[in-house]
Amino acid sequence: MNTKTLWILSLGLSVCIACYIFSIWQTQTTNYEHAPTQLVSDKAVQEALASYNHDHKNLKSNQFNIPTGLFIQSFYFKDSSTINITGYIWQKYSKSIHDHLKRGFVFPEAVESGINPEPKIAYRKKYDNDEVIGWYFETTLRQNFDYSKYPFDHKQIWLRIWHANFNEDVVLVPDMKAYKKTGLTDKFGIEQDVVSGGWIVQESFFDYKLASYDTNFGIDNYVGQNNFPELHFNVMIQRKFLTAFIVNLLPLLVVIVLIFSVILSITKDNNKSHFGTSYTSIISALSGLFFIILLAHIQIRAEFSGNLVYMEYFYFVGYLTILIVAISSYYFYNGYNWKFLPLQYKDNLIIKLIFWPAVMSAALLCTLYHF
């Protein structure tokens, strides 16, 4: 089999492995399951509250339901676990039923940023038996996100909402009538042209999460201590792969190509050596490429502290590639007395042929292991 045929086989195998990796990536970008607790209609809300009331029969006579809606105008990530959100929130109060209740809401997971203003009333409308109050808010939240699948990760941003009357049996209910569509996959309650900073909004929804606390906060017969339904407004987002590819994968791919060019320059034939290659010059080139990969890896580590993210495996492949190329180059230039002579065959042709299949196979193994 001639050298040209071997190069065609090497390239073909590498392309096949790359296509398989791309197919896995495509699966991951669409691998998203809808939350089973989504409240898609008033009926779903009533069923959820009926289930709650069944477990808390003593609360049926005291419970107050406050219709609550929310509209997000913007959000952005300050860092990997801090997100800033702005928008409007409104509540509907009924005359005689809610007269004794304080007007307002609380985001219990908000953190003091030093720059976020207090919610302020944006509008107030009174009807025959109802009153609607809308507030403009800006809040900063600390939330625990999973970045292990970066850059193929989906995120669920949530706003946990309490009523201002902490010691009352007040249950916030989604104001479904305020939105046109609230079904599965629908995007409602969020600015259509929201600036999301590298993210795609997939859907939004309300749901309840049952909260329990190991204290009654000093309030006798506190109703919110065990399995109290707290209203959450959720936004599902997906990272834009192209942005992450350009920032992280593309530079790494360029470095791998440069490593391959270093291998191609390996030769002992003075007639072929146009660049004066030697083991020393190869090590110098590999050292520079190593520090490029290392700096990029440090940047990802600083951004996503904690567990390893998928993207980091490619940097480990880069380190291993540099190490193998350095060792094989040493034995090529200094290994005539070494018993394993295939490295000397046609100017290190074996290493050159298996380079891309080996790199692609390593990337595939990392992908299969992680996903």
DRENMARLO-728839 format. One record per residue (C-alpha): residue in one letter; y, z, x. Coordinates in steps of 0.05 Angstrom, whole numbers, plus 5000, padded with zeros to 4 digits. Layout:
# residues N
AYZX;...
END
This chain:
# residues 371
M500050005000;N506649785031;T512850215038;K516649854983;T511150004932;L511050734953;W518550784942;I517850464872;L512450964854;S516651544880;L522751324841;G518751184777;L515351874779;S522152204790;V525251834731;C519352024685;I520052764703;A527652734693;C526652424624;Y521852984606;I526953494627;F532353144586;S527753154525;I526953914532;W534453984538;Q535353574475;T530554034438;Q534254644461;T540954384436;T538054314366;N533554924369;Y537255374321;E534655764261;H538955984203;A539656734194;P535156954136;T540457464112;Q545756944097;L549557064032;V550556374003;S552756543932;D555057103886;K547957153861;A545457283932;V550757823940;Q548658163875;E541358143896;A542958453963;L547159003932;A541859123878;S536759243933;Y541559723966;N542960093901;H535560163888;D534960583951;H541360983935;K540961123861;N545861693865;L551361203887;K551160733828;S556361103788;N561261183845;Q560860523881;F567060093886;N566359353904;I572359033937;P572258263941;T574158084012;G575257414045;L576857184115;F579656574150;I579356494225;Q584856074257;S582856134330;F578056464378;Y577056454453;F572756824504;K576757244552;D570357374591;S562857354578;S563057944530;T570257974504;I572857514450;N579757454418;I580257254345;T586257104300;G586556944226;Y587657204156;I583757714114;W584957864041;Q582458353989;K582658373913;Y583959023877;S583159133802;K588059553761;S585560243739;I579060153778;H581960143848;D588560493837;H586561103878;L584060683937;K588160563999;R589659834014;G587159594081;F581259454127;V578559644195;F574959244249;P570759824279;E568659414340;A575759234361;V578059454429;E585159614450;S587659014489;G594859234495;I597458574468;N594458514399;P599358684343;E597559114284;P595258724222;K601258564179;I601658374106;A602557624101;Y602657574024;R601757993962;K600457713893;K599958093828;Y596457833767;D595058143699;N589458603721;D588758433795;E592558463860;V591158033921;I593558263989;G592957824051;W593958054123;Y594857664187;F590757964243;E589457884317;T583758284347;T579758334411;L572358484405;R567058694456;Q560358384437;N553758324473;F551957594481;D545557294510;Y547056774563;S539956694590;K539455974564;Y546255754592;P548455204584;F544055094523;D545955744489;H548055874418;K552556464402;Q553656874339;I560757154335;W561357684282;L566958074250;R564558744224;I569158984168;W570259674139;H574859884083;A580760334101;N578060884056;F572961174104;N570461734059;E569661333994;D563560953971;V567060283979;V562759663990;L566259024012;V563458403978;P564857684000;D570057323958;M565556713948;K570056403896;A575556313949;Y571455783986;K569255083966;K562255123997;T558355724023;G551355434031;L546855384091;T549954974149;D556854994114;K562955154156;F567855554115;G573056084130;I574955764196;E580355274217;Q577654574216;D581054384281;V580055064314;V581055054389;S574455334413;G574655244488;G568154874503;W564455074439;I562254704376;V562455084310;Q555754994274;E556455424212;S559356064184;F556756574135;F557257274106;D551657774109;Y550358524104;K547658954159;L545159644142;A548460174185;S545960874198;Y549261424237;D546762084265;T552962444239;N556762524174;F563462514212;G564763204184;I564862954112;D560263304063;N555662824026;Y558162244066;V555261624032;G555561164092;Q550961564137;N544361224121;N543060484108;F550060324084;P551359574075;E556959354122;L559958674111;H559858184169;F563057504175;N559157074225;V560756434262;M555156054297;I557455654357;Q554055204407;R556355074478;K558654374495;F553554144546;L558053614577;T563054134600;A557754574633;F554453954664;I560853724697;V562654424722;N555754654746;L550254134746;L554153534771;P556553854836;L549554124849;L546653424837;V551553134887;V549353654938;I542053464927;V543752734937;L547352915002;I541153305025;F537052675011;S541952265052;V540852755110;I533352635105;L534351875104;S538351925169;I532552245206;T529751765258;K527851725331;D528950985335;N535250875374;N536050195341;K536350515272;S540451125289;H547550925273;F550051635266;G547051965327;T542752425285;S539253015318;Y536353665296;T542854025312;S547053545270;I542153595212;I542454355213;S550054325215;A550153875154;L545054305116;S549054935132;G555354645101;L551454425039;F548255115034;F555055465031;I557354974977;I551355174934;L552255904950;L559555924929;A557855574863;H552156064851;I556756654865;Q561656384813;I556156364760;R553757064779;A560857324771;E561556994703;F554757194675;S552857864703;G546158164683;N539757764675;L538657084707;V541256494668;Y537555824665;M542655464708;E541255934766;Y534255674775;F537155004798;Y540955364853;F534355684877;V531354984878;G537254774921;Y536055344970;L528655184975;T530254444986;I534954605044;L529755065075;I524154555071;V528553995098;A530754435156;I523454625174;S520853915168;S526653655211;Y525054165265;Y517853955269;F519753225267;Y524253285328;N520353815365;G513353765339;Y509653235380;N504953775405;W504054035334;K497253855305;F499953655236;L502552965256;P503752655186;L510952885192;Q511752395249;Y509251805207;K514551265202;D520551705215;N518552275167;L516951775111;I512452265073;I518052775064;K522752225044;L517951954991;I516252624960;F523352894961;W525652684891;P518852794856;A518553484888;V525653664868;M524653404797;S517953764791;A521054424813;A526654334761;L521354184708;L517354804725;C523655234721;T525254914653;L518255014625;Y518055734651;H524855914621;F524155564554;
END
